[in-house]
Amino acid sequence: MVTRRQLLTGSLGALGSAALTALLSERTANAQSFVLPARVKRVIWLFQSGAPSQIETFDPKPMLKEKEGSELPASIRRNQRLTTMTANQSTFTVVPSPFAFSPGGQSGAMVSDLLPYTRELVDQLTIIRSMYTEAINHDPAITFMQTGHEQPGRPCAGAWVSYGLGRESEQLPAFVVLLAKNSSPDAQPLYSRLWSSGFLPSAHQGVQLRAAKDPVLYLGDPVQTSTVSQQRLINSIQALDRARLAESHDPDLDARIRAFELAYQMQASVPELTDLSEEPESTFELYGPDARIPGTHAANCLLARRLAERGVRFIQLYHRDWDHHTQLPHRIQRVALESDRGSAALVRDLAQRGLLDDTLVIWGGEFGRTAYAQGEWRSGQFGRDHHPRCFSIWLAGGGVKKGFVHGTTDDFSYNIEKDGVHVHDLHATILRLLGIDHQKLTYLHQGRELRLTDVSGRVVHEILDL
């Protein structure tokens, strides 16, 4: 038997030792995967949920103007799968983009007038025009882009990175999620399983920061609780949890212990992180006035930079309402304006602070859009349907070529002509830049060694500058 005083005194040293052991084990658990030199330390993924139209953003198709009002040729359609929203249309009328494209920078890469801030920094970007995916509807396509599998239940990319590399910061999680406020009631919903750890230990799931007074719920101290009494309570709980863990070896209990340790650190780090009062006026001139409004894409981009400065390995931003089945010419202008300035400002800000060289920034959605109109094309109220066969994204930062365009599509932006990049290829390339061989970062689940890229995926060396 030991006294209460002896228990608490002994647990102080044990807790510190246990925390250090847990941190070290996080960093070395998958050392066998570190067979490649890392080019970047962190990833910031600006996910544009709803699927931006490549024809209106990064894949100019002047031929569509010549073919306006004509039927999409059967030789282009090739009996490919269509969604139920347009499969029964009597015609598949070709409609060009109502927006002009202009060259940007020294590279002269063509970018839509919808994205003027992005066009200004095109010499920093690798634009991939030849992405393709398997899924044709939003939920499975977003799930596939985030987890490498169309069915829910797999770990997302951020969870895999957390599992493989562990935490760099002792005060913040390895994987943080930020959702932009819904600016339209038509925006596609998002689910927390998109940043889930799946079958990986739950310590690797994404931690969502809310755009509210309390970015993380229940993180604040109880009213009238002293620091000393709080520390005593934490130490007691941790000592009991450790004793139980030694008996049960329950991974969920281990994750809970780590969560307690991290939450205690976050009580100080999160309020400091989200306090923008010390940011100079030049910061808001760069990101624009929306950066002062919590929950906007611009504000989240600014927080992403602050998270990167503080050692967070994987920062996932979601910006919604790119699903334009109707009124595309009007609706896409608003959502592009919301995304463009903040996204471009983030790249510039990282570069100014010397962080871009060891950061990978990704911008893009889950699939592309059709060259034919959904609805009546003459009215200006037309939309574009889902199209998984080709779409565009961009990357910036360490290890990727600057001012480079990869892949080509046909004159209708309907099929890939050269250098296709599958979702598994993108995942393999992201891991490669982090110094991880995607074939070796695995986890034994239900008798099989599973990985982010499933049984395929290749590193897209053509876009790399290592």
C-alpha positions as CSV (number, residue, x, y, z in Angstrom):
1,M,0.0,0.0,0.0
2,V,1.2,3.6,-0.7
3,T,-0.1,6.9,0.5
4,R,-1.9,9.3,-1.8
5,R,1.1,11.7,-1.5
6,Q,3.5,8.9,-2.6
7,L,1.3,8.0,-5.5
8,L,1.1,11.6,-6.8
9,T,4.8,12.2,-6.2
10,G,5.9,9.1,-8.0
11,S,3.5,9.7,-10.9
12,L,5.1,13.1,-11.8
13,G,8.3,11.5,-12.9
14,A,6.5,8.5,-14.5
15,L,4.3,10.8,-16.5
16,G,7.2,12.8,-17.9
17,S,9.0,9.6,-18.8
18,A,5.9,8.1,-20.3
19,A,5.3,11.2,-22.4
20,L,8.8,11.2,-23.7
21,T,8.6,7.5,-24.5
22,A,5.3,7.9,-26.3
23,L,6.8,10.8,-28.3
24,L,9.9,8.9,-29.3
25,S,7.8,5.8,-30.2
26,E,5.7,7.9,-32.4
27,R,8.7,9.2,-34.3
28,T,10.4,5.8,-34.7
29,A,7.5,3.3,-35.0
30,N,7.8,3.1,-38.7
31,A,11.5,3.9,-39.3
32,Q,11.6,1.1,-41.8
33,S,9.6,3.3,-44.1
34,F,12.2,6.1,-44.1
35,V,14.3,4.7,-47.0
36,L,14.3,7.9,-49.0
37,P,15.6,11.4,-48.4
38,A,12.8,13.7,-47.4
39,R,12.3,16.9,-49.5
40,V,9.5,18.4,-47.4
41,K,8.6,18.4,-43.7
42,R,4.9,19.1,-44.0
43,V,1.9,19.1,-46.4
44,I,-0.9,21.7,-46.7
45,W,-3.8,20.4,-48.7
46,L,-6.3,23.0,-49.9
47,F,-9.1,20.7,-50.9
48,Q,-11.8,22.3,-53.1
49,S,-14.8,20.1,-52.3
50,G,-17.4,19.8,-55.0
51,A,-15.0,19.5,-58.0
52,P,-13.8,22.7,-59.7
53,S,-14.3,22.7,-63.5
54,Q,-11.0,22.3,-65.2
55,I,-12.4,24.0,-68.3
56,E,-13.0,27.2,-66.3
57,T,-9.8,27.1,-64.3
58,F,-6.6,25.5,-65.6
59,D,-7.3,23.6,-68.9
60,P,-8.1,26.1,-71.6
61,K,-9.9,24.6,-74.7
62,P,-10.3,27.2,-77.5
63,M,-11.7,24.4,-79.7
64,L,-14.9,24.4,-77.6
65,K,-15.7,27.9,-78.9
66,E,-15.7,26.6,-82.5
67,K,-17.8,23.6,-81.5
68,E,-20.3,25.6,-79.4
69,G,-23.8,24.2,-79.7
70,S,-22.8,21.0,-81.4
71,E,-23.1,17.5,-80.1
72,L,-20.2,16.0,-78.2
73,P,-18.8,13.5,-80.7
74,A,-19.3,9.8,-79.9
75,S,-15.6,9.2,-80.6
76,I,-14.9,11.5,-77.6
77,R,-17.6,10.1,-75.3
78,R,-16.6,6.5,-75.9
79,N,-19.6,5.2,-74.1
80,Q,-18.1,6.2,-70.8
81,R,-20.2,6.1,-67.7
82,L,-22.5,9.1,-67.0
83,T,-24.2,10.2,-63.8
84,T,-28.0,9.8,-63.5
85,M,-28.2,13.6,-63.7
86,T,-27.3,13.8,-67.4
87,A,-27.5,10.2,-68.7
88,N,-31.1,10.7,-69.9
89,Q,-30.4,14.0,-71.7
90,S,-31.4,13.9,-75.3
91,T,-28.4,16.0,-76.3
92,F,-24.9,16.5,-75.0
93,T,-24.3,20.1,-76.2
94,V,-20.7,21.4,-76.2
95,V,-20.4,24.7,-74.4
96,P,-17.2,26.7,-74.0
97,S,-16.0,28.5,-70.9
98,P,-17.5,32.0,-70.6
99,F,-14.2,33.1,-69.0
100,A,-11.0,34.0,-70.8
101,F,-7.5,32.5,-70.1
102,S,-4.3,34.5,-70.0
103,P,-0.6,33.5,-69.7
104,G,1.1,34.1,-66.3
105,G,4.7,34.7,-65.3
106,Q,7.8,33.8,-67.3
107,S,6.5,30.3,-67.9
108,G,3.4,31.6,-69.7
109,A,1.1,28.9,-68.3
110,M,-2.5,29.7,-69.1
111,V,-4.8,30.3,-66.1
112,S,-8.4,31.5,-66.1
113,D,-9.3,35.1,-65.4
114,L,-11.3,33.6,-62.5
115,L,-8.0,33.1,-60.6
116,P,-5.9,36.2,-61.1
117,Y,-3.9,35.9,-57.9
118,T,-3.0,32.3,-58.7
119,R,-2.0,33.3,-62.2
120,E,0.4,35.8,-60.7
121,L,2.4,33.1,-59.0
122,V,2.2,30.5,-61.7
123,D,6.0,30.4,-61.9
124,Q,5.9,28.8,-58.5
125,L,3.5,26.0,-59.5
126,T,3.3,22.6,-61.1
127,I,-0.1,22.4,-62.8
128,I,-1.3,18.8,-63.5
129,R,-4.0,18.8,-66.2
130,S,-4.2,15.0,-66.4
131,M,-5.5,13.8,-63.1
132,Y,-8.1,11.1,-63.1
133,T,-10.0,9.0,-60.6
134,E,-12.4,6.0,-60.4
135,A,-15.5,7.5,-58.7
136,I,-18.1,9.5,-60.5
137,N,-20.1,10.8,-57.5
138,H,-19.0,13.2,-54.8
139,D,-19.0,11.1,-51.6
140,P,-17.0,8.1,-53.0
141,A,-14.8,10.5,-55.0
142,I,-13.9,12.7,-52.0
143,T,-13.4,9.6,-49.9
144,F,-11.1,8.1,-52.6
145,M,-9.1,11.3,-52.9
146,Q,-8.7,11.5,-49.1
147,T,-8.2,7.8,-48.2
148,G,-7.2,6.0,-51.4
149,H,-10.4,3.9,-51.3
150,E,-14.0,4.7,-52.3
151,Q,-15.6,2.9,-49.3
152,P,-15.5,4.6,-45.9
153,G,-13.3,3.1,-43.1
154,R,-9.8,3.6,-44.4
155,P,-7.3,6.0,-42.9
156,C,-6.9,9.3,-44.7
157,A,-3.7,10.6,-46.1
158,G,-3.1,12.9,-43.0
159,A,-3.5,9.9,-40.7
160,W,-1.0,7.9,-42.7
161,V,1.5,10.7,-42.5
162,S,1.0,11.0,-38.7
163,Y,1.4,7.3,-38.3
164,G,4.5,7.2,-40.4
165,L,6.3,10.4,-39.1
166,G,4.7,11.1,-35.7
167,R,4.5,14.6,-34.2
168,E,7.1,17.2,-34.7
169,S,5.5,19.6,-32.2
170,E,5.0,18.7,-28.6
171,Q,2.3,21.3,-28.3
172,L,0.1,20.6,-31.3
173,P,-1.2,17.5,-33.2
174,A,0.6,16.1,-36.2
175,F,-2.6,16.4,-38.3
176,V,-5.0,19.4,-38.1
177,V,-8.2,20.1,-40.1
178,L,-9.8,23.4,-40.9
179,L,-13.3,23.7,-42.6
180,A,-14.3,26.9,-44.3
181,K,-17.7,28.3,-43.4
182,N,-20.5,27.3,-45.8
183,S,-21.2,30.3,-48.0
184,S,-24.0,28.5,-49.9
185,P,-26.8,26.2,-48.8
186,D,-26.0,24.1,-51.9
187,A,-22.5,23.2,-50.8
188,Q,-21.7,19.5,-50.5
189,P,-21.6,18.2,-46.9
190,L,-18.4,16.9,-45.4
191,Y,-18.0,14.2,-42.8
192,S,-15.5,13.7,-40.0
193,R,-14.7,10.2,-41.4
194,L,-12.8,12.1,-44.1
195,W,-10.1,12.9,-41.6
196,S,-10.4,9.7,-39.6
197,S,-7.6,7.4,-38.7
198,G,-9.6,4.4,-39.8
199,F,-8.0,1.2,-38.6
200,L,-4.8,3.0,-37.5
201,P,-4.5,3.9,-33.9
202,S,-7.0,6.7,-33.1
203,A,-4.1,9.0,-32.0
204,H,-3.5,9.7,-35.7
205,Q,-6.9,11.1,-36.6
206,G,-7.2,14.7,-37.7
207,V,-7.9,17.3,-35.0
208,Q,-10.5,19.8,-36.3
209,L,-10.2,23.4,-35.2
210,R,-13.5,25.2,-35.2
211,A,-14.1,28.8,-36.3
212,A,-15.5,29.8,-33.0
213,K,-14.6,31.2,-29.6
214,D,-13.4,27.8,-28.5
215,P,-11.4,26.3,-31.5
216,V,-11.3,22.9,-29.6
217,L,-14.3,22.1,-27.4
218,Y,-13.7,21.3,-23.7
219,L,-10.1,22.4,-23.9
220,G,-10.4,25.3,-21.4
221,D,-10.0,24.9,-17.7
222,P,-13.0,24.4,-15.5
223,V,-14.2,27.5,-13.7
224,Q,-12.3,28.2,-10.4
225,T,-9.8,25.3,-10.9
226,S,-6.3,26.1,-9.9
227,T,-3.3,24.9,-12.0
228,V,-2.0,22.8,-9.1
229,S,-5.2,21.0,-8.5
230,Q,-5.7,20.4,-12.3
231,Q,-2.2,19.0,-12.5
232,R,-2.8,16.7,-9.6
233,L,-6.0,15.4,-11.2
234,I,-4.2,14.8,-14.5
235,N,-1.3,13.0,-12.9
236,S,-3.7,10.7,-10.9
237,I,-5.7,9.9,-14.0
238,Q,-2.6,9.2,-16.0
239,A,-1.1,7.0,-13.3
240,L,-4.3,4.9,-13.2
241,D,-4.5,4.7,-17.0
242,R,-0.8,3.6,-17.2
243,A,-1.4,0.9,-14.7
244,R,-4.4,-0.3,-16.6
245,L,-2.5,-0.1,-19.9
246,A,0.3,-2.3,-18.5
247,E,-2.3,-5.0,-17.9
248,S,-4.5,-4.7,-20.9
249,H,-2.2,-3.4,-23.7
250,D,-5.3,-1.7,-25.1
251,P,-4.4,0.6,-28.0
252,D,-7.5,2.7,-27.5
253,L,-6.4,3.3,-23.9
254,D,-2.9,4.2,-25.1
255,A,-4.5,6.7,-27.6
256,R,-6.6,8.2,-24.7
257,I,-3.4,8.7,-22.6
258,R,-1.7,10.5,-25.5
259,A,-4.8,12.6,-26.0
260,F,-4.7,13.7,-22.4
261,E,-1.1,14.6,-22.7
262,L,-1.6,16.5,-25.9
263,A,-4.8,18.3,-24.7
264,Y,-2.8,19.6,-21.7
265,Q,-0.2,21.1,-24.0
266,M,-2.9,22.5,-26.4
267,Q,-4.5,24.5,-23.6
268,A,-1.7,27.0,-24.0
269,S,-0.8,26.5,-27.7
270,V,-4.2,26.7,-29.3
271,P,-5.2,30.1,-27.9
272,E,-1.8,31.5,-29.0
273,L,-2.2,29.9,-32.4
274,T,-5.6,31.4,-33.1
275,D,-4.8,34.9,-31.8
276,L,-4.1,37.0,-34.9
277,S,-3.7,40.3,-33.0
278,E,0.1,40.2,-33.4
279,E,0.0,39.7,-37.1
280,P,1.2,42.9,-39.0
281,E,-1.1,44.8,-41.3
282,S,0.9,43.6,-44.2
283,T,-0.3,40.1,-43.5
284,F,-4.0,41.1,-44.0
285,E,-3.0,43.1,-47.1
286,L,-1.7,39.9,-48.6
287,Y,-4.5,37.6,-47.6
288,G,-7.3,40.2,-48.1
289,P,-10.1,41.4,-45.8
290,D,-11.6,37.9,-45.5
291,A,-8.6,36.9,-43.4
292,R,-10.1,38.9,-40.5
293,I,-13.3,36.8,-40.6
294,P,-12.9,33.5,-38.7
295,G,-13.9,30.5,-40.8
296,T,-13.3,31.9,-44.2
297,H,-10.9,30.2,-46.6
298,A,-8.5,33.2,-46.4
299,A,-8.5,33.0,-42.5
300,N,-7.9,29.3,-42.7
301,C,-5.0,29.8,-45.1
302,L,-3.5,32.2,-42.6
303,L,-3.9,29.7,-39.8
304,A,-2.4,27.1,-42.0
305,R,0.8,29.2,-42.2
306,R,0.8,29.6,-38.5
307,L,0.4,25.8,-38.0
308,A,3.2,25.2,-40.4
309,E,5.5,27.5,-38.4
310,R,4.6,25.5,-35.3
311,G,5.5,22.1,-36.6
312,V,2.2,20.6,-37.7
313,R,3.0,17.9,-40.3
314,F,-0.3,17.7,-42.2
315,I,-2.7,20.6,-42.5
316,Q,-6.0,19.8,-44.3
317,L,-8.2,22.7,-45.4
318,Y,-11.7,22.1,-46.9
319,H,-13.3,24.8,-49.1
320,R,-16.8,23.9,-50.4
321,D,-19.4,24.8,-53.0
322,W,-17.6,23.9,-56.3
323,D,-20.5,21.7,-57.4
324,H,-22.1,23.6,-60.2
325,H,-24.8,21.7,-62.0
326,T,-26.7,24.9,-62.7
327,Q,-25.9,28.6,-63.0
328,L,-22.2,27.8,-63.4
329,P,-21.2,31.2,-64.9
330,H,-22.5,33.0,-61.9
331,R,-21.8,30.6,-59.1
332,I,-18.2,29.8,-60.0
333,Q,-17.2,33.5,-59.9
334,R,-18.1,33.8,-56.2
335,V,-16.4,30.6,-55.0
336,A,-13.3,31.2,-57.1
337,L,-13.0,34.6,-55.5
338,E,-13.3,33.1,-52.1
339,S,-10.5,30.6,-52.8
340,D,-8.1,32.4,-55.1
341,R,-6.6,35.2,-53.0
342,G,-6.1,33.2,-49.8
343,S,-4.6,30.2,-51.6
344,A,-2.1,32.3,-53.5
345,A,-1.3,34.4,-50.4
346,L,-0.5,31.2,-48.5
347,V,2.1,30.2,-51.1
348,R,3.6,33.8,-51.1
349,D,3.6,34.0,-47.3
350,L,5.4,30.6,-47.0
351,A,8.0,31.7,-49.6
352,Q,8.6,35.0,-47.8
353,R,9.2,33.2,-44.5
354,G,11.5,30.5,-45.9
355,L,8.9,27.8,-45.3
356,L,7.9,27.0,-48.9
357,D,11.1,25.0,-49.6
358,D,10.2,22.4,-47.0
359,T,6.4,22.5,-47.5
360,L,4.2,20.9,-50.1
361,V,1.0,22.8,-51.0
362,I,-1.8,21.1,-53.0
363,W,-4.9,22.7,-54.5
364,G,-7.7,20.8,-56.2
365,G,-10.9,18.8,-55.9
366,E,-12.2,15.2,-56.3
367,F,-12.9,15.1,-60.1
368,G,-13.5,17.3,-63.1
369,R,-16.5,18.6,-65.1
370,T,-17.9,17.7,-68.5
371,A,-17.4,19.7,-71.7
372,Y,-21.1,19.4,-72.5
373,A,-23.8,21.4,-70.7
374,Q,-26.1,20.1,-68.1
375,G,-29.4,21.9,-68.8
376,E,-30.2,24.6,-71.4
377,W,-26.9,26.0,-72.6
378,R,-28.2,29.1,-74.3
379,S,-29.7,30.6,-71.2
380,G,-26.5,31.1,-69.3
381,Q,-28.0,29.0,-66.5
382,F,-26.2,25.8,-67.6
383,G,-24.0,23.7,-65.4
384,R,-21.5,20.9,-66.0
385,D,-21.8,17.3,-64.8
386,H,-19.3,15.2,-62.9
387,H,-16.3,13.9,-65.0
388,P,-13.7,11.6,-63.5
389,R,-11.7,11.0,-66.6
390,C,-9.6,14.2,-66.4
391,F,-9.3,17.2,-64.1
392,S,-6.7,19.7,-63.0
393,I,-4.8,20.4,-59.7
394,W,-1.7,22.4,-58.8
395,L,1.2,21.8,-56.4
396,A,3.8,24.2,-55.0
397,G,6.7,24.0,-52.7
398,G,9.7,21.8,-52.0
399,G,10.6,19.1,-54.5
400,V,8.2,20.0,-57.3
401,K,9.1,21.8,-60.5
402,K,8.3,25.5,-60.8
403,G,6.4,27.0,-63.7
404,F,5.6,23.5,-65.1
405,V,2.5,22.0,-66.7
406,H,2.2,18.2,-66.7
407,G,-0.2,16.2,-68.8
408,T,-2.5,17.0,-71.7
409,T,-6.1,16.3,-72.5
410,D,-8.0,16.2,-75.8
411,D,-9.7,19.3,-77.4
412,F,-12.8,18.8,-75.3
413,S,-11.0,18.2,-72.0
414,Y,-12.8,14.8,-71.9
415,N,-10.0,12.3,-72.2
416,I,-6.3,12.2,-71.3
417,E,-3.9,12.3,-74.2
418,K,-0.6,12.1,-72.4
419,D,0.9,11.6,-68.9
420,G,-2.2,10.6,-66.8
421,V,-1.9,10.9,-63.0
422,H,-4.1,8.6,-61.0
423,V,-5.1,9.5,-57.4
424,H,-2.9,6.6,-56.1
425,D,0.0,8.2,-58.1
426,L,-0.6,11.6,-56.4
427,H,-0.6,9.9,-52.9
428,A,2.6,8.0,-53.8
429,T,4.2,11.3,-54.8
430,I,3.2,13.1,-51.7
431,L,4.7,10.4,-49.5
432,R,7.8,10.3,-51.6
433,L,8.4,14.0,-51.0
434,L,8.0,13.4,-47.2
435,G,10.7,10.7,-47.5
436,I,8.4,7.7,-47.3
437,D,8.2,4.8,-49.7
438,H,4.5,4.3,-50.3
439,Q,4.9,0.6,-50.7
440,K,6.6,0.2,-47.3
441,L,4.3,2.4,-45.2
442,T,1.8,-0.4,-44.3
443,Y,-0.4,-1.5,-41.4
444,L,-1.5,-5.0,-40.7
445,H,-5.3,-5.1,-40.6
446,Q,-7.6,-8.2,-40.9
447,G,-4.7,-10.3,-42.0
448,R,-3.4,-8.0,-44.8
449,E,-0.7,-5.4,-44.9
450,L,-2.7,-2.3,-46.1
451,R,-1.4,1.0,-47.4
452,L,-2.6,4.4,-48.6
453,T,-2.0,3.5,-52.3
454,D,-3.7,0.1,-52.0
455,V,-2.0,-2.2,-54.5
456,S,-1.0,0.4,-57.1
457,G,0.4,3.9,-57.4
458,R,3.6,5.3,-58.9
459,V,5.7,8.3,-58.0
460,V,5.3,10.9,-60.7
461,H,9.0,11.7,-61.1
462,E,8.3,13.9,-64.1
463,I,7.0,16.7,-61.9
464,L,9.7,16.4,-59.2
465,D,12.8,18.5,-58.8
466,L,14.8,16.6,-56.3
